[in-house]
Amino acid sequence: MHIYIVFAHPSKNSFTHKVLLSFCAGLAETHHTYEIGDLYALNFKPDMDEEQYKREMDWDHPLAPVPEDVLEEQEKVNRADGLVFIYPVWWSDCPAKLKGWFDRVWSYGFAYVYGESKERTSQVKPKKALVICPAGHTVELLNETGIAQSMRCIMLQDRLQNVGIREAHMEILGGMTEGGEEQARKNLARAYELGKTFFK
């Protein structure tokens, strides 16, 4: 099986990058193939320009051309059997570059299209997705404050299940601010296990 991993963090010295490496090591244990889309390394443009905006509003032409960088990402998505998103929790959500990835890559005609009877369909092929989020706060605190619920609602329900991905799960690797090396070790072990069991 093949996985497309969308990675969003500006530093390769970050804990989030260590999570990526641990997850990929787990995937390698089960001989799955994967491709990493490092949005910062790709210098992916997150903001939609006026030309693409006008295209998105023209619902009569769902097959109208999209920008080349968007098309490349859509092709990576549809080469995959599963999608994985790895990013840090910043202000209760993903980094702006990843939000912009959804704004632009989940384009009309690809992520959703309305037919003559107004039914909504999607051309996104993968039906399984995993979201891994290192966070400074503990998972308990994020649950108590409602932030975790909000994160899951937006990422899983709106951005993933809403485009036809039936199985979507979010794993918050929390406690990084106060947890020290022991918490980091636990979180990296969990990332490895998530990679190892992704298709089980």
N, C-alpha and C positions, 0 to 999 in steps of 0.2 A: 504494500500500500504506500501511497505517496502523500506527504503532508506539506502544505505551504504555511510557513511560519512568518507572520508579520511582526516584526520587532521594532519597538519605538522607544529608544533612549539615546541621548546624544553622546554618552561616554561608554567606551569599551572597558573602562576601569570600574564601572558601576556594579553594584550587587545585582541589578536587573540583568546585566550581561552574563554574570555568573549563573543566574537562573537559566538563561537561554542555553548556555553550554551544558548544564546539568540535564536539562530536558532533552537536548539532542543526544547526550550520552545514553540516556534511557531508551530513546528511539533506536539507537544503534544496536542495543542489546537484542532487539527483536527484528533487526534487519530491515526496518522500514526505511524508505528513502525520504529525503526532505529537501526543501529549498527555503532559504532564508531571505526575506525581503526586509533588509535593514533600511528603514525609511530615512534615517539621518545620513547614512552612508550613500544612499541613492540620491540624496538631496531632493527628495520628493516634494513637489510644490503642493502645500495643503490648501491654499486659497483658490476658490473658483473664480475665474475671470468672467467678464460680462458675456463673452462669446459662448462659453460653456453653460453659463446660466440661461441664456436664451435657448440653447439647445435643450436643456432640461425642461423648459416650460413649453416646448413644442410637442405636445402629446400625440400629434398626428403623424409624427415621423420617428418612431422608436428605433429605427435602424440607421438614423443619421450618424455620421462619423463622430467618434469621440477623440480627444487628444491622444497622441501617441503614448504618453506615459500612463494614461488611464487604461488604454487598450492592453498595454504590456501587463499591468497588474491584473486585469480581468482574465487574461490568458493564463497567468500563473495560478489564479484562483481555480479556474476550471480544468487545469491539469491535475489538480489535487483531489484526493479522496477525503481529506479532512483539512480543516483550517485551525491554526493556533495563533492566538494573539498574546504577545508578552510585552508588558509595559508597566511602568510604575504608577502608583496612585498619586496623582497631583490634583489637589483641590477637588477631591471626591470624583475624579474622572480620569480619563486617559490624557496624555500629552496632546497639545493642539495639532501636531503633525498627524497623529493617528485619527483624530476627529476629522481632519481635512481629507484623509484617505477615504473615510466613509462618505463624506460629502461628494467627492469626485468619482470614486471607483464604483460606488453603488448607484450608477447612473440609470436614468430611465431607458428602458429597453433591455437592460442587463439585470439589475437587481429587482426591478418591478416593471410591469406593463399592464395596462388595462385593455381588455378586449372589448368587442362590440357590446356584450352584455354586461360590461363594467366589472367583470371578474378580474381579479388581480393575480398575475402569474409572475414567475421569476425564471431567469436563465442561469442562476447560480447553481452549479452542479453539486458541490459538496453538501452533504446532509448532516455532518458531524463537525462540531467546533468546540474548542477549549480556550478559555481565557485565563491567563495566569498573571496575577497582579501583586508584586511585592508592595508592601505598605508599611509606613512608619508606625501607625497606630495598630493596636491589637485587633484581631477579628472580633473579639468580644465587644470592644468599644465601638467598632464600626457597626456592629449589629444593634447595640443599645441605642445609638444615635440615629439609626435609620439610614445611615450612609451606605452600608452594604446592600440593603434592600434597593435603594435608589440606583446604585451601580449595576446591580443584576437586572433590574427592570429595563434600564436604558440599553445596556450592552447586549444582554441575552434576548430579551423580548423584542425590542425595537430594531436594533441593528443586525441581529442574526436570525432569530426565529421569524421575524417579519419578512424576510426575503427567502423563506423556504428551508432554512437550516433547522431540521426537526430536533436534533439532539445537541443542546448547547449547555455547557457547564462553566462556571467561574470558580476558580480557586484563588482565594486571597491569601498570600503568604505574609501574614501580619507580624507585628511586634518588633520591627527592625530598629525602631528608635531606642528602645530601652532593653531589648533582649540580648544584645551582645553576640559574641561568637557562638554561643550555644544555640540561640534562636536562628542565627544564620545557617548553622550546620543542619538544623532540623528542616529549615525551609528548602535548602538545596537538596537534601535527601528526598523531600516530598516532590520537588520538581523532577528529579531523576525517576521517581516511581511513576509520576504522571506520564512521562515519556515512555516508559517501559510498558505501561498498561493502556496506552491511548486507544488501541483498537481491540481491547479485550472486553 
